[in-house]
Amino acid sequence: MAEAPRGAEPADGRIVPQRDLPEDVRRALPNYKVGGSVYSSDPSSRMLMINGQIFREGDAVAAGLVLSQIRRKSAVFEFRGYRYEAAF
């Protein structure tokens, strides 16, 4: 699968690496720090600790920032119409 070009919004719901988000979107991202994670093949058992608080898939982490998916060593977030992956 090809990545979205830098600065382009993926119209088809593709997931781009955080570094490939447009600069203005990256600057607008809320600050957060991942403190730990629990991955399971069962999505309902996955958890991510962000800023000392536990979140599950689908939770709003901050204003406009939603935790979409927890992976083994990364997470997928949704922000301003973009889906991006952040490694931890």
ABEGO torsion letter per residue (X at the ends): XBBBBBGBBBAAGBBBBAAABBAAAAAABBBBBBAEBBBBABAAABBBBBGGBBBBBGBBABBGBBBABBBAABBBBBBGGBBBBBBX
